[in-house]
């Protein structure tokens, strides 16, 4: 099993587990590898250093190592917070699918009870809703979160 460091076009770093380098390349060419945060399928492999067991002591600059570790933890923390926020959004809104623009208007104009909704709307629909004074926000949902939550 190969564990690869990957990054999407939006700069999100993540790990991928593959049977071999060829398996990764095949899946990536067919756009089957997606970022778990934004579902971007333009994924590149990051260089990774193999682990080498060298004899003799090694001197490491502790300050630099700590700074790099803090940056990694900070990035992971931000990704974890974003995923938590997206999960909260999913758990506390109703998925109305393609009826999003219609349902948003019905709520805005008081035709139905107000509730949190999510769904799909084209760029033109989103712009028309904004022009009507209806606030909307696009949030890309990772494919992994669109299925049943565990």
C-alpha positions in Angstrom: 0.0 0.0 0.0 1.3 3.4 -1.0 0.5 6.5 1.0 0.9 9.6 -1.1 0.8 13.3 -0.2 -1.6 15.0 -2.6 -2.8 18.5 -3.2 -5.8 19.8 -5.1 -5.7 22.9 -7.4 -7.2 24.9 -4.5 -4.2 24.2 -2.3 -5.7 21.6 0.1 -3.3 19.0 1.1 -4.4 15.4 1.9 -3.3 11.8 1.9 -4.3 9.2 -0.6 -3.8 5.4 -0.2 -3.2 3.4 -3.4 -2.1 -0.1 -4.2 0.7 1.3 -6.4 2.0 4.3 -8.2 0.3 3.0 -11.3 -3.0 2.7 -9.5 -2.8 6.4 -8.5 -1.8 7.6 -11.9 -4.7 5.6 -13.5 -7.3 6.8 -11.1 -6.0 10.4 -11.3 -6.1 10.4 -15.1 -9.7 9.3 -15.0 -10.5 12.1 -12.4 -11.5 9.6 -9.7 -9.2 11.1 -7.1 -11.0 14.1 -5.4 -10.0 16.5 -2.6 -12.0 15.6 0.5 -12.5 19.2 1.3 -13.7 20.8 -2.0 -14.2 17.8 -4.3 -11.7 19.2 -6.8 -10.5 16.4 -9.1 -7.4 18.3 -10.3 -5.0 16.6 -7.9 -1.3 16.5 -8.0 1.2 14.4 -6.1 3.5 16.2 -3.8 7.1 15.2 -3.5 7.8 13.1 -0.4 11.0 12.0 1.0 11.5 8.3 1.6 12.4 7.4 5.1 16.1 6.6 5.4 17.7 4.9 8.4 21.1 6.5 8.5 23.7 5.5 11.1 25.1 8.1 13.4 23.4 11.0 15.2 21.7 13.7 13.2 21.5 17.3 14.3 18.2 19.0 13.6 17.4 22.6 13.9 14.7 22.4 16.5 13.2 25.9 15.9 12.7 25.2 12.2 11.2 21.8 12.8 8.8 23.3 15.4 7.7 26.0 12.9 7.0 23.5 10.2 5.1 21.3 12.6 3.0 24.3 13.7 2.2 25.2 10.1 1.1 21.6 9.3 -1.1 21.4 12.5 -2.6 24.9 11.7 -3.5 23.8 8.2 -5.0 20.6 9.4 -6.8 22.4 12.1 -8.4 24.8 9.6 -9.4 21.9 7.4 -10.9 20.1 10.3 -12.8 23.2 11.3 -14.1 23.7 7.8 -15.3 20.1 7.6 -17.0 20.5 11.0 -18.8 23.6 9.7 -19.9 21.8 6.5 -21.2 18.9 8.6 -23.1 21.3 10.8 -24.6 22.9 7.7 -25.7 19.5 6.3 -27.2 18.4 9.6 -29.1 21.6 10.1 -30.6 22.3 6.7 -33.0 20.5 4.4 -31.7 19.4 0.9 -34.2 20.7 -1.6 -32.1 19.9 -4.6 -33.0 21.5 -7.9 -35.9 23.3 -6.2 -33.5 25.6 -4.3 -34.4 28.9 -6.1 -38.1 28.2 -5.9 -38.0 27.3 -2.2 -35.8 30.3 -1.3 -38.3 32.6 -2.9 -41.3 31.0 -1.2 -39.5 31.4 2.2 -38.4 35.0 1.4 -41.9 36.0 0.5 -43.6 34.3 3.4 -45.4 31.7 1.4 -44.0 28.9 3.6 -42.4 28.7 7.0 -38.8 29.8 7.2 -36.2 27.0 7.5 -32.6 26.4 6.5 -32.3 24.9 3.1 -29.5 23.9 0.7 -29.6 22.7 -2.9 -28.5 23.4 -6.4 -28.8 26.7 -8.3 -27.2 28.0 -11.4 -25.1 31.1 -11.4 -28.0 33.0 -13.1 -30.4 31.8 -10.5 -28.1 32.8 -7.6 -27.7 36.3 -9.2 -31.5 36.7 -9.6 -32.1 35.7 -6.0 -29.5 38.3 -4.8 -31.2 41.0 -7.0 -34.5 40.1 -5.2 -32.8 40.7 -1.8 -32.5 37.0 -1.0 -29.1 36.2 0.4 -27.5 33.0 -0.9 -24.0 31.5 -0.5 -22.3 28.9 -2.6 -20.6 26.1 -0.5 -18.8 23.3 -2.3 -19.6 20.1 -0.6 -17.0 17.3 -0.8 -18.4 14.1 -2.3 -17.6 12.2 0.8 -20.0 14.4 2.8 -22.9 14.1 0.3 -23.6 10.5 1.3 -24.8 9.1 4.6 -23.0 10.5 7.6 -21.3 8.0 9.9 
